[in-house]
Amino acid sequence: MSPRYARRKSTTLAIATAVAAGALLATGLTTNASAQTPADAAAAKPLAAAPTVLSAAARTELIKQAQSDATDTARTIGLGAQEKLVVKDVVKDVDGTVHTRYERTYAGLPVLGGDLIVHTSEAGKTEGVTKANSNTIKVSSLTPKIAAAKAETQALTAAKADGSAKTEADGARKVIWAGSGKPVLAYETVVGGFQEDGTPNELHVITDAATGKKLYEYQGIETGTGKTLYSGTVTLTTTLSGSTYQLTDGTRGGHKTNNLARGTSGTGTLFTDADDVWGTGAASSSSTDQTAAADAAYGAQETWDFYKNTFGRNGIKNNGVGAYSRVHYSSNYVNAFWDDSCFCMTYGDGSGNTHPLTALDVAGHEMSHGVTSNTAGLNYSGESGGLNEATSDIFGTGVEFYANNPNDIGDYLIGEEININGNGTPLRYMDKPSKDGASADYWSSTVGNKDVHYSSGVANHFFYLLSEGSGAKTINGVSYNSPTSNGSTVTGIGRAKALQIWYKALTTYMTSTTNYKAARTATLNAATALYGSGSAEYNAVAAAWSAVSVS
């Protein structure tokens, strides 16, 4: 690989002298036809049902108006007198259709799994509602039969099994659990501390407030794995403050790259430099090394541009505000993670502190967890957790193709450059996920019992089939051979269309409880909206899901 350092792309003068800092064959047909460059994405004519670009002010106004109308909306869609709607997000299509995503409360308590999306025409007519739980939200009593302390003890036991040494929970709150089945009064308990590998812990445990039974648990910190990825000499947008350059990207929401210097909390210290040349391209065990910072900034830059130029999304929250990245987390930490609580991406330095996990696909994968959190909010457990992970693999792959970096050509291999296995093999394969020894190629009734990084294989396989089709072929020099569960031959529609379908499904039809069956419905709805019912794209979506046993 060629040596890598970063040079600045453009510099923006800062008004102030300081800027505050805001867990990856047989050769057949050879083709590169599916490759999409940034210019291709930008030049593509928008579809009527594709999301339109909203300024921060326009999005804020839509959210404000939707919240103002929330009481009337709740009545219109038939909610009960004790239910209230809280706006989470708004997506507006090119044709004027608006999709408003709401959280729900019941008698003032948060309803977990009560999220819903109201689809409204340009004329303001409600055209449909997508609910995470179709059951009526109603409980017989709001008085718990067990003490909160029992729920906290249960949560601490679960956290201990994950390696946490925490002896106290961060408190238990009363909620309505509607994540599955009939809604019930429950406690939600969160336990902090650290997991066994050093990853921050944010374990959420849901306990039935009447029986004390554990109903659900999920990890709030979403992780990935990797080592160093060399991206060659790249250009970065930085900010000049006085005579000092800062690793702040003023053109992409003010994204900052900070140094934790082996710490495990806080925002860290913003990277600065005298000559605006960041890093050396060489591995270093120094906790002040800029090379890891340059990789992190590059990954954030390409991820921002991918979402904006492909989907018209203005940042992770679609509000024009950048997240921030933290490098040099802890010591010998072989992981990377996205954390909603800090709205930030964090990278460890790997084994020996010489292999920072700042790879491009790691960045795209992890920051896409932020997009999922701010849209469908897919629960990070069971089938919905697998879909959450697959979404990050799908969009991380999209980022890699979009970046069009000659040192890391786009492919359908996850973590192919980081060599986490020590034998040069990728972490995951989208064309045949089971090649990693643990992931599922096809859906089964037990797939939700797998770790979310492995149950994701079903959706990853679907996406590959939808994009490229089944059978043997070579794309960008990489050989693939994708099977089908039913022996069918699937013809792909191209990655560009597959990405549009997945994104629209995620942002307008999926909810926190979406499972694989519901994901099939969501993507078929998306294909109908974008390309028409019965279109080649719609039929391909149906065929690809059937080919992974989701029918």
C-alpha positions in Angstrom: 0.0 0.0 0.0 1.2 3.5 -0.7 2.1 5.7 2.3 -0.8 7.9 3.5 -1.0 11.3 4.9 -3.7 13.9 4.6 -3.5 17.3 3.0 -6.2 19.9 3.4 -8.8 20.4 0.7 -10.0 23.8 1.8 -9.7 26.1 4.7 -12.4 28.2 6.4 -11.5 31.1 8.6 -13.0 30.8 12.1 -14.6 33.9 13.6 -13.5 32.9 17.0 -10.0 31.8 18.0 -11.3 28.5 19.4 -14.0 26.2 18.3 -15.9 24.2 20.9 -16.2 20.4 20.5 -19.7 19.9 19.6 -18.8 -0.3 17.9 -17.3 -5.3 9.7 -14.9 -18.5 -5.8 -15.8 -19.2 -8.9 -15.2 -16.6 -11.6 -18.1 -15.9 -13.9 -19.3 -12.8 -15.7 -17.0 -9.9 -15.3 -18.6 -6.5 -15.0 -18.1 -3.0 -13.5 -21.4 -1.7 -14.7 -22.8 -1.3 -11.2 -20.1 1.0 -10.0 -21.5 4.5 -9.2 -19.3 7.5 -8.9 -20.2 10.7 -6.9 -20.9 12.4 -10.2 -23.4 9.7 -11.2 -25.2 10.0 -7.9 -25.5 13.7 -8.1 -26.6 13.7 -11.7 -29.3 11.1 -11.2 -32.8 12.5 -11.8 -34.8 12.3 -8.5 -37.8 10.0 -8.4 -41.2 11.4 -7.4 -41.1 9.3 -4.2 -37.5 9.9 -3.4 -36.7 12.2 -0.4 -36.2 15.8 -1.2 -33.4 17.9 0.2 -34.6 19.9 3.2 -32.7 22.8 4.6 -32.3 22.8 8.4 -34.9 25.6 8.7 -37.4 23.8 6.5 -37.0 20.6 8.4 -37.4 22.4 11.7 -40.6 24.1 10.5 -42.1 20.8 9.3 -41.4 19.2 12.7 -42.8 22.2 14.5 -46.0 22.1 12.5 -46.4 18.4 12.9 -46.0 18.7 16.7 -48.5 21.5 16.7 -51.0 19.2 14.9 -50.1 16.1 17.0 -53.3 16.1 19.0 -55.5 16.3 15.9 -53.3 13.7 14.2 -53.7 11.3 17.1 -57.5 11.6 16.9 -57.5 11.2 13.1 -55.5 7.9 13.3 -57.7 6.6 16.1 -55.4 6.7 19.1 -56.9 6.6 22.7 -57.5 9.6 24.9 -54.4 8.9 27.0 -52.1 8.6 24.0 -50.0 11.5 22.9 -47.6 11.8 19.9 -44.1 13.3 20.0 -42.5 14.0 16.6 -39.2 12.3 16.0 -38.5 12.9 12.3 -40.0 14.2 9.1 -39.2 13.1 5.6 -40.7 14.9 2.6 -40.7 13.3 -0.9 -40.1 15.1 -4.2 -43.9 14.8 -5.0 -44.8 16.5 -1.7 -45.8 13.4 0.3 -44.7 13.8 3.9 -43.8 10.9 6.3 -43.8 11.9 9.9 -42.3 9.6 12.5 -43.7 9.8 16.0 -42.9 8.3 19.4 -45.9 7.7 21.7 -46.7 8.3 25.4 -49.5 6.7 27.4 -50.7 8.5 30.5 -47.5 10.4 30.4 -45.3 7.3 30.2 -43.0 6.5 27.3 -44.4 3.7 25.1 -41.4 1.6 24.0 -42.3 0.0 20.7 -45.2 2.4 20.2 -43.5 4.4 17.4 -45.4 5.0 14.2 -45.2 6.8 10.9 -48.0 8.8 9.4 -48.0 9.2 5.6 -49.6 12.4 4.3 -50.3 13.5 0.8 -49.2 16.9 -0.5 -52.8 18.0 0.0 -52.6 17.1 3.7 -54.7 13.9 3.5 -53.6 11.0 5.7 -52.9 8.1 3.3 -51.7 5.5 5.7 -50.1 4.7 9.1 -47.2 2.3 9.7 -47.0 1.1 13.3 -44.4 -0.8 15.3 -47.2 -2.5 17.2 -50.7 -2.7 15.9 -52.2 -3.6 19.2 -54.3 -1.0 21.1 -52.1 0.7 23.7 -54.0 0.2 27.0 -53.0 -1.2 30.4 -55.3 -2.0 33.3 -53.2 -0.3 36.0 -50.4 2.2 36.2 -49.3 0.9 39.6 -46.4 -1.6 39.6 -46.7 -4.8 41.7 -43.0 -5.2 42.1 -40.5 -2.6 43.4 -38.1 -0.9 41.0 -35.2 -2.4 43.0 -36.1 -5.9 41.8 -35.9 -4.6 38.2 -32.5 -3.0 38.9 -31.2 -6.2 40.4 -32.3 -8.2 37.3 -30.6 -5.6 35.0 -27.4 -5.8 37.0 -27.3 -9.6 36.7 -27.7 -9.3 32.9 -25.0 -6.7 32.7 -22.6 -8.8 34.8 -23.1 -11.6 32.2 -21.8 -9.2 29.6 -18.7 -8.4 31.6 -19.8 -5.3 33.4 -18.4 -4.7 36.9 -21.1 -2.1 37.7 -22.7 -2.6 41.1 -25.5 0.0 40.7 -27.9 0.6 37.9 -28.5 4.0 36.5 -32.1 3.9 37.8 -35.4 2.2 36.6 -38.2 4.2 35.0 -41.8 3.2 34.4 -42.7 2.7 30.8 -45.3 0.9 28.7 -43.7 -2.0 26.9 -45.2 -2.5 23.4 -42.2 -4.0 21.7 -44.0 -7.3 21.3 -47.4 -8.7 22.0 -49.9 -7.0 24.3 -48.7 -3.8 25.9 -47.9 -4.0 29.6 -46.6 -1.7 32.3 -42.9 -2.2 32.8 -39.7 -0.9 34.1 -36.8 0.1 31.9 -33.4 -0.1 33.6 -30.1 1.0 32.2 -26.8 -0.2 33.4 -23.6 1.6 32.5 -19.9 0.8 33.1 -17.9 -1.2 30.5 -18.3 -4.5 28.7 -15.8 -7.3 28.8 -13.7 -6.0 25.9 -13.6 -2.4 27.2 -16.6 -1.1 25.1 -18.8 1.2 27.1 -21.9 -0.5 28.5 -25.4 0.8 28.1 -27.5 -2.2 28.7 -31.3 -1.6 28.6 -33.4 -4.3 30.4 -37.2 -4.3 30.3 -39.0 -5.9 33.2 -42.7 -6.6 33.6 -43.9 -4.4 36.5 -46.5 -6.9 37.5 -44.7 -10.2 37.3 -41.0 -9.3 37.4 -40.3 -11.3 34.3 -37.6 -10.0 32.0 -39.3 -9.1 28.7 -36.4 -7.8 26.6 -32.9 -6.5 26.7 -30.7 -4.7 24.2 -27.3 -3.0 24.1 -27.4 0.8 23.5 -23.8 0.9 22.3 -23.5 -0.4 18.7 -20.1 -1.8 17.7 -17.9 -3.0 14.8 -14.4 -4.5 14.6 -11.2 -3.7 12.6 -7.6 -2.6 12.1 -5.9 0.0 10.0 -7.1 0.8 6.5 -4.7 2.8 4.3 -6.6 5.1 2.0 -3.7 6.7 0.2 -3.2 10.5 0.2 -6.5 12.1 0.8 -7.9 15.7 1.0 -9.5 17.0 4.1 -11.5 20.2 4.8 -10.0 22.0 7.9 -10.5 25.3 9.7 -7.9 28.0 10.3 -8.2 29.7 13.7 -5.6 32.4 14.0 -2.4 30.8 12.8 -3.4 27.2 13.8 -5.3 24.7 11.7 -8.0 22.7 13.3 -9.4 19.3 12.3 -12.9 20.8 12.0 -14.9 20.5 8.8 -17.0 23.6 8.5 -18.6 22.5 5.2 -20.0 19.3 6.8 -21.9 20.5 9.8 -18.8 21.4 11.8 -17.6 17.8 12.3 -14.6 17.7 14.6 -12.0 15.0 15.2 -10.8 14.8 18.8 -8.1 13.0 20.7 -9.0 11.0 23.8 -5.3 10.2 24.3 -6.1 6.7 25.8 -9.0 8.1 27.9 -12.5 6.5 27.9 -14.8 9.4 28.6 -15.3 13.1 27.6 -15.1 14.7 24.3 -11.3 14.7 24.1 -9.1 17.5 22.7 -9.5 18.9 19.2 -6.6 18.0 16.8 -4.6 21.0 15.7 -1.6 21.5 13.4 0.7 24.2 12.2 1.1 23.2 8.5 -2.3 21.6 7.7 -0.6 18.3 6.8 -2.1 15.6 9.0 -0.4 12.3 9.7 2.4 10.3 8.2 0.8 7.2 6.8 2.8 5.1 9.3 1.6 3.1 12.2 2.4 4.7 15.6 1.8 3.8 19.2 1.7 7.5 20.1 -1.5 8.7 21.8 -1.1 12.0 19.8 -0.7 10.4 16.4 -2.5 12.3 13.7 -2.7 9.5 11.1 -5.6 7.9 13.0 -7.2 11.4 13.1 -6.8 11.9 9.4 -8.5 8.5 8.7 -11.4 9.3 11.0 -11.9 12.8 9.4 -11.8 11.2 5.9 -14.3 8.6 6.9 -16.7 11.2 8.3 -16.3 13.3 5.2 -17.0 10.5 2.7 -20.0 9.3 4.8 -21.5 12.8 4.9 -21.1 13.2 1.2 -22.5 9.8 0.4 -25.7 10.4 2.3 -26.1 13.9 0.9 -25.4 13.2 -2.7 -27.2 9.8 -2.8 -30.3 10.5 -0.7 -30.3 14.2 -0.1 -29.7 13.6 3.6 -28.1 16.5 5.4 -26.1 14.8 8.1 -26.8 11.9 10.4 -29.9 13.6 11.9 -30.7 15.3 8.6 -30.5 18.7 10.4 -27.2 19.9 8.9 -25.3 19.3 12.2 -22.2 17.2 12.2 -21.3 14.5 14.7 -17.8 14.3 16.0 -15.1 11.6 16.1 -12.9 10.5 19.0 -9.7 8.6 18.3 -7.1 6.9 20.6 -9.8 5.5 22.9 -8.5 3.4 25.8 -5.5 1.2 25.4 -5.2 -1.9 23.1 -8.9 -1.5 22.4 -9.8 -3.6 19.3 -13.1 -2.1 18.4 -15.0 1.0 17.3 -18.5 2.2 18.2 -21.2 4.7 17.6 -22.8 6.2 20.8 -26.1 8.2 20.5 -25.6 9.7 23.9 -22.6 11.7 22.7 -23.7 11.8 19.1 -20.2 10.6 18.3 -18.0 8.0 16.7 -15.2 6.4 18.7 -12.1 4.4 17.5 -9.7 2.3 19.5 -6.1 1.8 18.5 -6.2 -2.0 18.2 -3.7 -4.5 19.5 -0.5 -2.9 20.7 -2.0 0.5 20.1 -0.5 0.5 16.6 -3.6 -0.5 14.5 -6.2 2.2 14.9 -9.7 1.1 13.8 -10.2 4.1 11.5 -11.0 2.2 8.3 -13.3 3.8 5.7 -15.8 1.0 5.8 -15.7 1.0 9.6 -16.5 4.7 9.7 -19.4 4.3 7.1 -20.8 1.3 9.0 -20.7 2.9 12.5 -22.0 6.3 11.5 -24.9 4.6 9.7 -25.9 3.3 13.1 -26.6 7.0 13.9 -28.8 7.3 10.8 -30.8 4.2 11.9 -31.2 5.5 15.4 -32.6 8.8 14.1 -35.0 7.1 11.6 -36.4 3.6 12.2 -34.7 3.2 15.6 -34.4 -0.6 15.0 -34.0 -2.3 18.4 -30.5 -3.7 18.7 -31.6 -7.3 19.6 -33.2 -10.2 17.8 -34.2 -9.8 14.1 -34.5 -6.1 14.3 -30.9 -6.0 15.6 -29.8 -8.0 12.7 -31.5 -5.6 10.4 -29.8 -2.7 12.2 -26.4 -4.3 11.7 -27.2 -5.1 8.0 -28.3 -1.5 7.4 -24.8 -0.4 8.5 -23.1 -3.0 6.3 -25.3 -1.9 3.4 -24.6 1.8 3.7 -21.0 1.2 4.7 -20.6 -0.6 1.4 -22.4 2.3 -0.3 -19.8 4.7 1.3 -16.9 2.5 0.0 -18.3 2.5 -3.6 -19.1 6.2 -3.4 -15.6 7.2 -2.2 -14.2 5.6 -5.3 -10.8 5.4 -3.6 -8.2 3.6 -5.8 -6.6 2.2 -2.6 -9.9 0.6 -1.5 -12.1 -0.1 -4.5 -15.7 -0.7 -3.7 -16.8 -4.3 -3.0 -19.3 -6.5 -1.2 -16.8 -7.6 1.4 -17.1 -6.1 4.9 -13.8 -5.2 6.6 -11.7 -6.8 3.8 -8.7 -4.5 4.4 -8.5 -4.8 8.2 -7.4 -8.5 8.4 -9.1 -9.0 11.8 -9.0 -12.8 11.2 -5.2 -12.7 10.7 -5.4 -14.7 7.4 -6.4 -12.0 5.0 -10.1 -12.9 4.9 -12.9 -10.3 5.3 -14.9 -10.0 8.4 -18.2 -10.6 6.5 -19.3 -11.5 3.0 -22.5 -10.2 1.5 -22.8 -12.6 -1.4 -22.7 -15.7 0.8 -22.6 -14.6 4.5 -22.0 -18.1 5.9 -18.5 -18.0 4.5 -17.4 -16.2 7.7 -18.4 -19.4 9.6 -21.2 -17.8 11.7 -23.5 -15.6 9.7 -26.8 -16.8 8.3 -27.4 -17.1 4.5 -31.1 -17.5 4.9 -33.9 -16.8 7.3 -35.1 -19.4 9.8 -37.2 -19.2 12.9 -34.1 -19.2 15.1 -32.1 -16.6 13.2 -33.1 -13.9 15.8 -31.2 -15.9 18.4 -27.9 -15.2 16.7 -25.6 -12.3 17.6 -26.9 -9.3 15.6 -23.6 -9.3 13.6 -24.5 -12.7 12.3 -28.3 -12.5 12.0 -27.5 -9.6 9.7 -26.4 -12.1 7.0 -30.0 -12.6 5.8 -30.4 -8.9 4.9 -26.9 -8.6 3.6 -27.5 -11.5 1.3 -30.8 -10.0 0.2 -29.1 -6.7 -0.7 -26.4 -8.4 -2.7 -28.9 -10.4 -4.7 -31.1 -7.3 -5.3 -28.0 -5.4 -6.4 -26.1 -7.9 -8.4 -28.1 -11.1 -8.8 -27.3 -14.7 -8.0 -24.5 -16.9 -9.4 -20.9 -16.4 -10.2 -19.4 -13.1 -11.4 -16.5 -10.8 -10.9 -17.0 -7.1 -9.9 -14.1 -4.7 -9.6 -11.7 -7.7 -9.6 -13.5 -9.5 -6.8 -15.1 -12.9 -7.4 -18.5 -13.7 -6.0 -20.9 -16.7 -6.2 -24.2 -16.0 -4.5 -26.6 -18.9 -3.9 -30.4 -18.9 -3.3 -32.4 -21.0 -0.8 -35.0 -21.9 -3.4 -32.7 -22.6 -6.3 -34.0 -19.6 -8.2 -32.0 -17.3 -10.5 -32.2 -13.7 -9.3 -31.5 -10.8 -11.6 -30.1 -7.8 -9.9 -31.3 -4.2 -10.5 -28.0 -2.5 -9.7 -26.7 -1.1 -6.4 -27.9 2.4 -7.0 -31.6 1.3 -7.1 -31.1 -1.2 -4.3 -29.7 1.6 -2.0 -32.6 3.9 -2.8 -35.1 1.1 -1.9 -33.4 0.2 1.4 -33.0 3.9 2.4 -36.7 4.7 1.7 -37.8 1.6 3.5 -35.6 2.5 6.5 -36.8 6.1 6.7 -40.5 5.8 5.9 -41.7 2.2 6.5 -39.5 0.5 9.1 -40.1 0.9 12.9 -38.3 -0.1 16.0 -39.7 -3.6 16.0 -39.4 -4.4 12.3 -38.4 -8.1 11.8 -37.5 -9.8 8.5 -41.1 -10.4 7.4 -41.9 -6.8 8.0 -38.7 -5.7 6.2 -39.9 -7.6 3.1 -43.1 -5.6 3.4 -41.3 -2.3 4.0 -39.0 -2.7 1.0 -41.8 -3.8 -1.3 -43.7 -0.6 -0.2 -40.6 1.4 -0.9 -40.2 -0.2 -4.4 -43.8 0.5 -5.1 -43.5 4.2 -4.1 -40.3 4.7 -6.1 -40.8 2.5 -9.2 -44.4 1.3 -9.2 -46.2 -1.9 -8.1 -45.5 -4.7 -10.4 -42.4 -2.9 -11.8 -39.2 -4.8 -12.5 -37.7 -3.4 -9.3 -40.7 -4.5 -7.2 -40.5 -8.0 -8.6 -36.8 -8.1 -8.0 -37.3 -7.2 -4.3 -39.8 -10.0 -3.9 -37.6 -12.5 -5.7 -34.5 -11.5 -3.6 -36.4 -11.9 -0.3 -37.8 -15.3 -1.4 -34.3 -16.3 -2.3 -33.2 -15.9 1.3 -36.4 -17.6 2.6 -38.3 -14.5 3.6 -41.6 -14.9 1.9 
